[in-house]
Amino acid sequence: MLPFAPEGYPFVLIPATAGIFAWLFGYPRLAIVLFVVALACVAFFRDPARRSDAPAEAILAPADGRVLSVGPAGAVAAGLGLPQQVSIFMSPADVHVNRAPITGTVREASWRPGRKFPAYRDKASDLNEHSFVVLDGARGTVAYKQIAGSVARRVVCDLHAGDEVARGQRVGLIKFSSRVDLFLSADAVVTVKPGSRCRAGETIVANFAVPEAS
């Protein structure tokens, strides 16, 4: 059976149920459309298992999708000592479950309502609905931002301040097309570039600096 994110049940059950009634009351074409919508939602909310044997210094992708940009972070992240930013765009065809990029403790987990600009636009990072999570790990700190897009209706963040998370652990999702920004320290070595494809919990997007042996 296809692993499925429970957040998707209403999006599947409502059109499927409506399709059954449409079929029973003699509207087969409408029923077929509703069944197709239900199947599309099943595909969208798929939640495949992920694992990684990456070395301890590796920082994994928090989202499936395509790398939009690699560059300097905004003032808020830079003020936390995280001046590098990697932005990953998720199309409706991508898996939308998000995963922890490192093992660590949640220092901050916040949510803010906002606009619905297309997620690929730069201003979406600050102006759209988003969550912001800071993780402190044994080798350093990272942060990430889940950003709703023009189609996305809700950001789901499963974390709270003080939670312990394991690298690759499921930490939430964004309903429909959206974006995740990952914020890194100055000495982290980014290993992806714009256009690179990522798989949450598997793709190495950066590495913490490895301490030199004394």
TORKOL-4160 file (C-alpha; in steps of 0.2 Angstrom, whole numbers, padded with zeros to 4 digits, m for minus):
214
<pt num="1" X="0000" Y="0000" Z="0000"/>
<pt num="2" X="0006" Y="0017" Z="m0004"/>
<pt num="3" X="0012" Y="0026" Z="0012"/>
<pt num="4" X="0000" Y="0041" Z="0014"/>
<pt num="5" X="0001" Y="0057" Z="0024"/>
<pt num="6" X="m0014" Y="0058" Z="0036"/>
<pt num="7" X="m0016" Y="0077" Z="0032"/>
<pt num="8" X="m0023" Y="0071" Z="0015"/>
<pt num="9" X="m0038" Y="0061" Z="0021"/>
<pt num="10" X="m0051" Y="0075" Z="0019"/>
<pt num="11" X="m0044" Y="0079" Z="0002"/>
<pt num="12" X="m0047" Y="0061" Z="m0004"/>
<pt num="13" X="m0062" Y="0056" Z="0006"/>
<pt num="14" X="m0073" Y="0072" Z="0001"/>
<pt num="15" X="m0072" Y="0070" Z="m0018"/>
<pt num="16" X="m0072" Y="0051" Z="m0017"/>
<pt num="17" X="m0088" Y="0051" Z="m0007"/>
<pt num="18" X="m0096" Y="0064" Z="m0018"/>
<pt num="19" X="m0091" Y="0053" Z="m0033"/>
<pt num="20" X="m0100" Y="0038" Z="m0026"/>
<pt num="21" X="m0116" Y="0049" Z="m0024"/>
<pt num="22" X="m0114" Y="0056" Z="m0041"/>
<pt num="23" X="m0113" Y="0038" Z="m0048"/>
<pt num="24" X="m0128" Y="0032" Z="m0038"/>
<pt num="25" X="m0139" Y="0047" Z="m0044"/>
<pt num="26" X="m0135" Y="0044" Z="m0062"/>
<pt num="27" X="m0121" Y="0057" Z="m0065"/>
<pt num="28" X="m0107" Y="0045" Z="m0071"/>
<pt num="29" X="m0096" Y="0059" Z="m0080"/>
<pt num="30" X="m0096" Y="0069" Z="m0064"/>
<pt num="31" X="m0092" Y="0054" Z="m0054"/>
<pt num="32" X="m0077" Y="0050" Z="m0065"/>
<pt num="33" X="m0070" Y="0068" Z="m0063"/>
<pt num="34" X="m0072" Y="0067" Z="m0044"/>
<pt num="35" X="m0064" Y="0050" Z="m0043"/>
<pt num="36" X="m0049" Y="0057" Z="m0053"/>
<pt num="37" X="m0048" Y="0071" Z="m0041"/>
<pt num="38" X="m0047" Y="0059" Z="m0026"/>
<pt num="39" X="m0034" Y="0049" Z="m0035"/>
<pt num="40" X="m0024" Y="0064" Z="m0039"/>
<pt num="41" X="m0024" Y="0069" Z="m0020"/>
<pt num="42" X="m0019" Y="0051" Z="m0015"/>
<pt num="43" X="m0003" Y="0054" Z="m0026"/>
<pt num="44" X="0000" Y="0071" Z="m0020"/>
<pt num="45" X="m0001" Y="0066" Z="m0001"/>
<pt num="46" X="0010" Y="0051" Z="m0004"/>
<pt num="47" X="0023" Y="0049" Z="0010"/>
<pt num="48" X="0037" Y="0037" Z="0005"/>
<pt num="49" X="0049" Y="0030" Z="0017"/>
<pt num="50" X="0067" Y="0038" Z="0016"/>
<pt num="51" X="0083" Y="0034" Z="0024"/>
<pt num="52" X="0101" Y="0039" Z="0022"/>
<pt num="53" X="0119" Y="0033" Z="0026"/>
<pt num="54" X="0126" Y="0050" Z="0024"/>
<pt num="55" X="0141" Y="0054" Z="0035"/>
<pt num="56" X="0137" Y="0064" Z="0051"/>
<pt num="57" X="0143" Y="0081" Z="0044"/>
<pt num="58" X="0130" Y="0080" Z="0030"/>
<pt num="59" X="0115" Y="0091" Z="0030"/>
<pt num="60" X="0101" Y="0083" Z="0020"/>
<pt num="61" X="0087" Y="0091" Z="0010"/>
<pt num="62" X="0072" Y="0096" Z="0020"/>
<pt num="63" X="0061" Y="0095" Z="0004"/>
<pt num="64" X="0059" Y="0086" Z="m0012"/>
<pt num="65" X="0060" Y="0097" Z="m0028"/>
<pt num="66" X="0071" Y="0108" Z="m0038"/>
<pt num="67" X="0084" Y="0120" Z="m0031"/>
<pt num="68" X="0079" Y="0137" Z="m0035"/>
<pt num="69" X="0094" Y="0147" Z="m0029"/>
<pt num="70" X="0109" Y="0146" Z="m0018"/>
<pt num="71" X="0115" Y="0163" Z="m0011"/>
<pt num="72" X="0115" Y="0175" Z="0004"/>
<pt num="73" X="0101" Y="0174" Z="0017"/>
<pt num="74" X="0090" Y="0188" Z="0023"/>
<pt num="75" X="0093" Y="0198" Z="0038"/>
<pt num="76" X="0084" Y="0187" Z="0051"/>
<pt num="77" X="0093" Y="0171" Z="0046"/>
<pt num="78" X="0110" Y="0181" Z="0045"/>
<pt num="79" X="0107" Y="0188" Z="0062"/>
<pt num="80" X="0106" Y="0170" Z="0069"/>
<pt num="81" X="0123" Y="0167" Z="0061"/>
<pt num="82" X="0116" Y="0158" Z="0046"/>
<pt num="83" X="0121" Y="0169" Z="0031"/>
<pt num="84" X="0119" Y="0156" Z="0017"/>
<pt num="85" X="0102" Y="0151" Z="0009"/>
<pt num="86" X="0097" Y="0136" Z="m0002"/>
<pt num="87" X="0079" Y="0137" Z="m0009"/>
<pt num="88" X="0070" Y="0122" Z="m0015"/>
<pt num="89" X="0054" Y="0123" Z="m0025"/>
<pt num="90" X="0041" Y="0109" Z="m0024"/>
<pt num="91" X="0029" Y="0107" Z="m0039"/>
<pt num="92" X="0012" Y="0099" Z="m0036"/>
<pt num="93" X="0020" Y="0083" Z="m0043"/>
<pt num="94" X="0033" Y="0082" Z="m0029"/>
<pt num="95" X="0032" Y="0073" Z="m0013"/>
<pt num="96" X="0027" Y="0087" Z="m0001"/>
<pt num="97" X="0032" Y="0079" Z="0016"/>
<pt num="98" X="0046" Y="0089" Z="0024"/>
<pt num="99" X="0060" Y="0081" Z="0034"/>
<pt num="100" X="0073" Y="0087" Z="0047"/>
<pt num="101" X="0090" Y="0091" Z="0038"/>
<pt num="102" X="0100" Y="0087" Z="0054"/>
<pt num="103" X="0099" Y="0078" Z="0071"/>
<pt num="104" X="0096" Y="0091" Z="0085"/>
<pt num="105" X="0085" Y="0101" Z="0097"/>
<pt num="106" X="0072" Y="0113" Z="0091"/>
<pt num="107" X="0077" Y="0130" Z="0097"/>
<pt num="108" X="0063" Y="0139" Z="0089"/>
<pt num="109" X="0047" Y="0134" Z="0079"/>
<pt num="110" X="0035" Y="0148" Z="0074"/>
<pt num="111" X="0022" Y="0151" Z="0061"/>
<pt num="112" X="0016" Y="0167" Z="0053"/>
<pt num="113" X="0001" Y="0170" Z="0042"/>
<pt num="114" X="0004" Y="0180" Z="0025"/>
<pt num="115" X="0001" Y="0182" Z="0007"/>
<pt num="116" X="0000" Y="0169" Z="m0007"/>
<pt num="117" X="0013" Y="0175" Z="m0020"/>
<pt num="118" X="0020" Y="0161" Z="m0031"/>
<pt num="119" X="0033" Y="0152" Z="m0021"/>
<pt num="120" X="0047" Y="0154" Z="m0033"/>
<pt num="121" X="0047" Y="0173" Z="m0031"/>
<pt num="122" X="0060" Y="0180" Z="m0019"/>
<pt num="123" X="0047" Y="0190" Z="m0009"/>
<pt num="124" X="0037" Y="0174" Z="m0005"/>
<pt num="125" X="0050" Y="0170" Z="0008"/>
<pt num="126" X="0046" Y="0185" Z="0019"/>
<pt num="127" X="0028" Y="0189" Z="0014"/>
<pt num="128" X="0019" Y="0172" Z="0012"/>
<pt num="129" X="0012" Y="0161" Z="0026"/>
<pt num="130" X="0027" Y="0152" Z="0033"/>
<pt num="131" X="0034" Y="0142" Z="0047"/>
<pt num="132" X="0052" Y="0145" Z="0054"/>
<pt num="133" X="0062" Y="0132" Z="0063"/>
<pt num="134" X="0079" Y="0133" Z="0071"/>
<pt num="135" X="0088" Y="0117" Z="0074"/>
<pt num="136" X="0104" Y="0115" Z="0085"/>
<pt num="137" X="0114" Y="0100" Z="0082"/>
<pt num="138" X="0131" Y="0093" Z="0088"/>
<pt num="139" X="0140" Y="0100" Z="0073"/>
<pt num="140" X="0131" Y="0116" Z="0071"/>
<pt num="141" X="0115" Y="0125" Z="0068"/>
<pt num="142" X="0103" Y="0126" Z="0054"/>
<pt num="143" X="0086" Y="0134" Z="0051"/>
<pt num="144" X="0073" Y="0131" Z="0038"/>
<pt num="145" X="0057" Y="0140" Z="0032"/>
<pt num="146" X="0041" Y="0131" Z="0025"/>
<pt num="147" X="0033" Y="0143" Z="0013"/>
<pt num="148" X="0016" Y="0142" Z="0006"/>
<pt num="149" X="0013" Y="0147" Z="m0012"/>
<pt num="150" X="0000" Y="0153" Z="m0023"/>
<pt num="151" X="m0009" Y="0136" Z="m0024"/>
<pt num="152" X="m0004" Y="0130" Z="m0006"/>
<pt num="153" X="m0017" Y="0133" Z="0007"/>
<pt num="154" X="m0008" Y="0128" Z="0023"/>
<pt num="155" X="0009" Y="0125" Z="0031"/>
<pt num="156" X="0009" Y="0111" Z="0043"/>
<pt num="157" X="0024" Y="0111" Z="0055"/>
<pt num="158" X="0024" Y="0096" Z="0068"/>
<pt num="159" X="0038" Y="0103" Z="0079"/>
<pt num="160" X="0039" Y="0114" Z="0095"/>
<pt num="161" X="0053" Y="0122" Z="0104"/>
<pt num="162" X="0062" Y="0109" Z="0114"/>
<pt num="163" X="0058" Y="0094" Z="0103"/>
<pt num="164" X="0072" Y="0082" Z="0099"/>
<pt num="165" X="0073" Y="0077" Z="0080"/>
<pt num="166" X="0083" Y="0064" Z="0070"/>
<pt num="167" X="0090" Y="0068" Z="0053"/>
<pt num="168" X="0077" Y="0063" Z="0040"/>
<pt num="169" X="0063" Y="0063" Z="0052"/>
<pt num="170" X="0046" Y="0068" Z="0046"/>
<pt num="171" X="0043" Y="0086" Z="0052"/>
<pt num="172" X="0028" Y="0092" Z="0042"/>
<pt num="173" X="0022" Y="0096" Z="0025"/>
<pt num="174" X="0015" Y="0110" Z="0014"/>
<pt num="175" X="m0002" Y="0107" Z="0006"/>
<pt num="176" X="0000" Y="0109" Z="m0013"/>
<pt num="177" X="0014" Y="0118" Z="m0023"/>
<pt num="178" X="0026" Y="0127" Z="m0011"/>
<pt num="179" X="0044" Y="0130" Z="m0006"/>
<pt num="180" X="0057" Y="0127" Z="0008"/>
<pt num="181" X="0072" Y="0138" Z="0012"/>
<pt num="182" X="0086" Y="0131" Z="0021"/>
<pt num="183" X="0098" Y="0142" Z="0031"/>
<pt num="184" X="0116" Y="0138" Z="0034"/>
<pt num="185" X="0132" Y="0144" Z="0043"/>
<pt num="186" X="0146" Y="0153" Z="0034"/>
<pt num="187" X="0157" Y="0138" Z="0035"/>
<pt num="188" X="0145" Y="0125" Z="0028"/>
<pt num="189" X="0150" Y="0119" Z="0011"/>
<pt num="190" X="0135" Y="0119" Z="m0001"/>
<pt num="191" X="0135" Y="0104" Z="m0013"/>
<pt num="192" X="0120" Y="0108" Z="m0024"/>
<pt num="193" X="0117" Y="0122" Z="m0037"/>
<pt num="194" X="0102" Y="0130" Z="m0045"/>
<pt num="195" X="0093" Y="0116" Z="m0055"/>
<pt num="196" X="0098" Y="0102" Z="m0044"/>
<pt num="197" X="0085" Y="0089" Z="m0040"/>
<pt num="198" X="0083" Y="0085" Z="m0021"/>
<pt num="199" X="0074" Y="0071" Z="m0011"/>
<pt num="200" X="0070" Y="0075" Z="0007"/>
<pt num="201" X="0080" Y="0065" Z="0019"/>
<pt num="202" X="0091" Y="0058" Z="0006"/>
<pt num="203" X="0100" Y="0071" Z="m0004"/>
<pt num="204" X="0115" Y="0080" Z="0003"/>
<pt num="205" X="0113" Y="0098" Z="0001"/>
<pt num="206" X="0128" Y="0104" Z="0011"/>
<pt num="207" X="0141" Y="0098" Z="0024"/>
<pt num="208" X="0146" Y="0105" Z="0041"/>
<pt num="209" X="0164" Y="0110" Z="0042"/>
<pt num="210" X="0174" Y="0095" Z="0048"/>
<pt num="211" X="0186" Y="0100" Z="0063"/>
<pt num="212" X="0204" Y="0098" Z="0059"/>
<pt num="213" X="0213" Y="0084" Z="0069"/>
<pt num="214" X="0224" Y="0091" Z="0082"/>
